[in-house]
Amino acid sequence: MNSIIVTLANFSGIFFVPPTSTFTTYNVWHSIQNEIHQQLASQKAYEENFNYLRKTLFNKDWSLTMNKYAGYDPIIFDKFYKGYKPKTILTRTPFNVNVQVPKTLDWRNSTIVGPVKDQGQCGSCWAFSAVSALESQVMKVLNKSVSLSEQDMVDCVKNIGSSGCCDGCMGGEMYSVYQYLLDNQNGQDDTEKQYPYVGVDQDCNALPSSVNNVKITNYVTLPVADEEAMVKALFLVGPLSVGVDANIDWQLYEKGIYNPTPEQCSTDPDDQDHGVTVVGYGSENGLDYWIIRNSWGNDWGEKGYMRLAKGTNACGVANSVIYPIVTKSYGQNQCLNSHPECPSEVCYTDCPCACFIPSSASPCLCSAATCSC
């Protein structure tokens, strides 16, 4: 293999680094990072991460790189860039559906997966994971692009369930997002435009959502470690919110199919610390993989995504799978022009005919009718 020689100040010796691996001295790396990434970085952590990276340079399935997170000690990184804290024991629902699934599936090729987002220096991955799956369901129902608010969840999802989740930038769990919306805000998250993401804890200031006529009505949690159920649900429903053990390989991930052993990346549910979204699956050179949408920006990994080995519950990807059920809703005083005497210009909405309850006194006036299914 061709290589280049890289000499690092404060390192002993000369290392051989493949030309595909990006490496600079800490000072150069630090100078090109934005202020957020400079704040908690250290030369010691950068050098330790580089030493770790050297051990994986010749891995054939995936590669790591000295990326924007290379200057972080893994403990510091865990605190500020993850945030999934699974505490609630949930009832699992078998997904025993007899369906023929395709060999490959990528929801990014549809209109129900939006651009990759960046949680920044806030342990809000749980909100991004849950909202990502919710966005997809809302877009699926409305057939239009929608960006929902993670900040709404960071600020407002508090004291949910027996665990008392969640704690904003200090962590939380995806289930609590859906349970909160079922109990509050009329089942609707605000849009990103209404409640922009700032990546810090604030007081709850939710507004009536501008996403009309669609709301969460329930959620489903799949059985632990059942990747077959994941495939079926992903095909029939759409993107899934999941937790993983996002170890140092995730922190420095560059490209390829991450195919770790259980010793490299834990399958234990208690070791999960990061919320992400599964948006598809595929296969390359005989190795099956999940397509993982992360919330670390599109300059991490494969344009914001990772391919994670499928079939071995790698990093615990199948331990805590959840997705929301979203339905179209109709408010009061909506009516359809179903009465033969009503001209079309008087009253028209998309309320189904079967739901139209006219007023006997004035069958043509919307204000005198209700839409109640």
N, C-alpha and C positions, 0 to 999 in steps of 0.2 A: 504494500500500500504506500502510495506517495504521502509524504508528510512534510510539515514545516516545523522549524525549531522555534519555540517560544520561550523566552527567558523572562521570569517574573521577579521583580525586586521583592525581597523578603521571603522568597521561596528558595530552597536549597536545591541545586541541580538543574538540569535541562530536561524539558518534557517534549515528547513528540505528539503533536496534535494534528489530526487530519484537517485538511484545508476547509472541509465543510463545517467545522466547529468554530463559531465566532468567539474570539477571546481578545480582551484588552486588559491593561493594568487597571487596578481599582480606581485610580485617580481619573483615568480616561473614562471609564464606565460611569463613575459618579458625576462627572462633568456634563454628560449628555442626558442624564435622567432629569425628569421634572422635579419640582420641589417636593412633591408628595413622596416620591420614591427615595429622595435623598435623606429625608428626616430620620428614618429609623435604620438606615443601612450602616454597615460597618465593614472596614477592611478585613477584619478577622473572619466575619461570616462569609465574605466574598471569597477569601482564600480557601476556607474550609469547603465551600460549595464547589470551587474549582477542583480541589483534590478529589471530591466525591465524583464529579463529572468525569474526571480522567479514567475512573474505573469502568465507566459505561461506554467509552468511546467506540468500542468495536462490537456493540450489540447490533444484531442484524435486523431486529424488528422495530426498534424505535431509537430516537436520539434525543439527547438533552442539549441545552445551550445556556450560555451565560446571558440570560435575558434580563428584562427589567426587574425581575425579582431575585437576581443572583446575589445581591448584597444583603439579603435578609437571613438572619438566623432562623431556622425552622420554627422555633418556639415563638419568636416575634411574628413570623409570617402566619402561623396558626391563629394568633390572636386578632390580627388586623385584616386578614384577607380570606378567612373562612367563615366560621360562625354557626355551623350546624350543630345543635345540641339535642339529640333525640332523647326525650324523657318519657313521653306518653306511650303507654302500651295500648295499641290499637287492635280492634277486631279486624281480622283479615278476611277478605272475600275471595273465594275460589273463582277463577276465570275459566270455567269449563265450557268453552264455546267451540263447537266443531266448525272450523273454518280453514280454508286453504289459504295459507299466507304466501306472499311472494318471496323469492330467494333473497332479494335485496329491497330495501325501503329507505327512502330519504325524504323526510317531510320538508327539507329545505328547498326542494324542487317544486313545492306547492306555494300557496299564498298564506299559509297559516303559521309560518315561522318568520319572525321579524329579525332585524339586525341584532348582532351580539351587543350586549351592554357591559358596563364596567362598574362593579360595586365599589371600587376605590378602597381607601383605607378605612373600611367599616366592615365589621363581621356580620354582614347582612345577606350572605349567600342564601340563607333559608327563604328570605323574601323574594330574591331573584329567581330561585328555582320554582317556587310555588306560582309566582306571577307569570313566569314564562309559560308554564303549562296552561294556566288560566287564559292568558292572551291567545294561545292557539285555539282553545275551545271557543272563545268569544269571536275570533276571526272566522272560525269555521261556521258558526251560526249566522253571523252577519254578512259573511262573504265580502269583507272589506278589511283593510289594514287598520289595526288598533295597537297603540302602545299604552299599557297600563302602568300604574304608579307603584313602584317598590317603596318609595318614601312614605306613602300612606300606610303601608303595612309596618314599616320600621317604627313609625311614630304611634300608631294606634293599636297594634296587636299586643295587648297586655293582659296578664292574669287569665289566660285561657286554660281551661281544664284543671286537672288535679296538680299538674306540674307548675301552674302559674306562669306559663310561657307568655310573652317572650321579653327580651331585654334589648331590643333595638340593635345597635352596633355591637353589643356584647354577646349577641347570639340568640338563636331561636330554632323553631322547627316548622316544617312546611304544613303539617296538619293544622297547626294553630291559625294559619292564614285563612284556610278554608272554613274552619269552624267560626272564626271571628266574622267573616263575611256572611255566613249563614245566619248569625245572630245579630248582625249590625249592618249598617249602610245599605239596607235593602238588598243584600246579597251582591252588591256591586262595588268594584274597586274604582277609584278615580282614575282618570287618564294621566299619563305622564305630563301633559300640558297643564292640566288642572293642579297637579300636586308634584312639581318637579323634584328630581332626585338631587340631594345635596350631600349625602353620605355622612351625616351627623345626626345625633338624636335631637328631636324637637318635640314640642307639645303636639298632641293630635289635633289636626285642623282639617278633618275630612269635609268634603263638599258633596252636594248631590251629584252623582256621577253623570257625565255627559254622554255615557254609553247607554242609549235608551233601549228599553224592551228586551234586555238580556240580563240574566242573573244566575248565580250559582245556586243550585238546589240540593246538591249533595256532593259527596266525594267517595272514592273507592280506594281501599288499600289492598294491594295484592299479597298473596302468601309469600313468606320469607324464602328467598333463594330460588324462586320459581321463574327461571328465565323463559321457559316456554309460554307461561302466562303473560310475561312481558311482551313477547313477540306478538301474540294475538291482540293484546290490548293496544299496543303501539299501532298495529295495522288497522284495527277497527275504530279506535278512539282518537289516537293522535299522540303527540309528545307527552312523556311521563316525567313527573318530578321524582328524583331519587337522591339518596344520600350515598356518599362514598368516603373511603379513607384516602384523602388527598395528601399523600406523603411527599417527600422531597422531590421525587420523580415528577410529580404533578407540578410542583413549583418551578422546575427547570425544563419542563417538557417542551420539545421543539416540533417533532413530527413523528409519524409512523404509528404502528399499532402497539400500544402499551400492553405487554403480555407478561405481567409479573407472576412470580410464585406467591403463595399465601404468606411466605416469610418476608417477601419484599413489600407486599401491599396487603394489609389485613382484610380478611373476609368476616371478621368478628363484628357483629352489629354495634358492640360497645366502642369500637374504634372509629366509627364514622364521625367525620368532622366537617364535611363540606357538602352543600346542596347544589346539584346541577340538574340538567334536563337531558333525557335521552330522546333524540329526534329521528333515529333511524338505525339501520344495521346493514352490514354488507360482509364481503369476504375478499381477501386478497392473498394470493399465493397459498391457498389452503387454510388461511387463518381467519376465522370469523371475528367480527368486531361490532361493537356498539358505536354509534355516533353521538358523542357527548357535547352538548352546548354548555360552555362555561360562562362565568360572569366576570372574567378578568380582562375584558377588552379584546378587540380583534387583532391586537399585536402580540397576543400570547398563542402559542401552539399553532395549529393549522387554521389560521384566520379566526381565532377564538374558539376553535373546536379541538377535541381530542378523539382519536379512535382507541377504544378500550376493548381488549380481548373479550369475546363473548363465549359463554358456555362453561365457565369455571367460577362464576360469581366473583370475578376479579374486583378487588378493592371493595367488595361488599355491595356492588352496584344493584343487586336484586334484593337487598335486605329490607328496604323501606320504600317501596314503590307506591306512589299515590297519584291520583289524577282527579280533577274536579269534574262534576257533571253540570253542564251549563244548558239552560233552556231559554227559549224566547218567552217573554212575559208580556201581558197586556194590562194596562191600567184601566181605571174606570172611565166612563164617558168616551169610549171609543166605539165606533160602529161602522158597519159595512153597508154599502148601498144594496141591501138584499131585498128591500121592500119595493114592489113593482111601481109604486107611485113616487118613489124618490128619484129625482134627477141626479145624475152622476156628479154635477158640480156642487151639490148640497152637502154630501157626506160620503167620504171615502177614506178608509184606512185599510191596513192589511189584516184586520181582525177576521178570523174564519167565520163563514156563514153560520156554522152551528153554534157559535158563541154569541150571536147577535140577539139581544133581548130588547125589542122595541117598546116604546111607551105607547099604550093604546090611544092616548090623547094626541100624541104628535110623533108618528112613526118615522118622520123624515129628519128629525133634529138630533144631531149628535148629543147635545146636552140633555136630551130626554131619553137616552138609551145607555145601556151598559154593555161592556164586553166581559163576560164572566164564563170562563171555561171550567 
